[in-house]
Amino acid sequence: MTMPETATLSSKFQISIPKAIRAALHWEAGLTFAFIPKGTGVLLVPVPKRESLKGLARGASATDYRDRSDRF
């Protein structure tokens, strides 16, 4: 098992993402992220660009979907 990459929170509350992580995930400058609280940590998730979502729901039907009232 290898040691995970680490980063330090600066006095301006900024964190630099380690180069190995950026390279492995193909993250580049200007990418927007969402921070999702998870237990005692946080998930860092890139927000997809609108263009990449085109056609995502193609063929989806607005009928016969489950509503919150259908859930247990």
C-alpha positions in Angstrom: 0.0 0.0 0.0 1.4 3.4 -0.9 1.2 6.6 1.2 -1.7 8.8 0.0 -0.9 12.2 -1.5 -1.4 15.0 1.1 -1.8 18.8 1.0 -1.8 21.6 3.6 -4.5 24.2 4.1 -2.9 27.6 3.7 -3.6 30.7 5.9 -5.8 31.9 3.0 -7.8 28.6 3.2 -6.4 27.3 -0.1 -5.2 23.8 -1.0 -3.0 22.8 -3.9 -4.0 19.5 -5.4 -0.9 17.3 -5.8 0.4 16.9 -9.3 0.1 13.1 -9.3 -3.6 13.4 -8.5 -4.2 16.1 -11.2 -2.4 14.1 -13.8 -4.1 10.8 -13.0 -7.5 12.4 -13.1 -6.7 14.8 -16.1 -7.8 17.8 -14.0 -6.7 21.2 -15.5 -6.8 24.8 -14.4 -10.2 26.4 -14.5 -12.1 23.2 -13.6 -15.0 23.8 -11.2 -15.5 21.5 -8.2 -18.3 20.7 -5.8 -17.5 20.0 -2.1 -19.8 17.3 -0.6 -19.6 16.8 3.1 -19.2 13.1 3.9 -18.8 12.0 7.6 -15.7 13.8 9.0 -14.3 14.4 5.5 -15.4 15.9 2.2 -15.7 14.6 -1.4 -14.2 16.8 -4.1 -16.1 16.2 -7.3 -15.6 18.0 -10.6 -18.7 19.7 -11.9 -19.4 18.5 -15.5 -19.6 21.1 -18.2 -23.1 21.7 -19.7 -22.0 20.4 -23.1 -20.9 17.0 -21.7 -24.5 16.5 -20.3 -26.1 16.9 -23.8 -28.2 13.8 -24.6 -27.8 12.3 -21.0 -31.6 11.8 -20.7 -32.3 10.9 -24.3 -35.1 8.3 -24.4 -36.2 8.9 -20.8 -39.9 8.8 -20.2 -41.7 11.3 -18.0 -44.3 8.7 -17.2 -44.1 5.8 -14.9 -41.4 7.3 -12.7 -41.2 6.8 -8.9 -42.1 9.8 -6.8 -41.1 10.4 -3.2 -44.6 9.2 -2.1 -43.8 5.7 -3.6 -40.7 5.3 -1.5 -40.6 3.6 1.9 
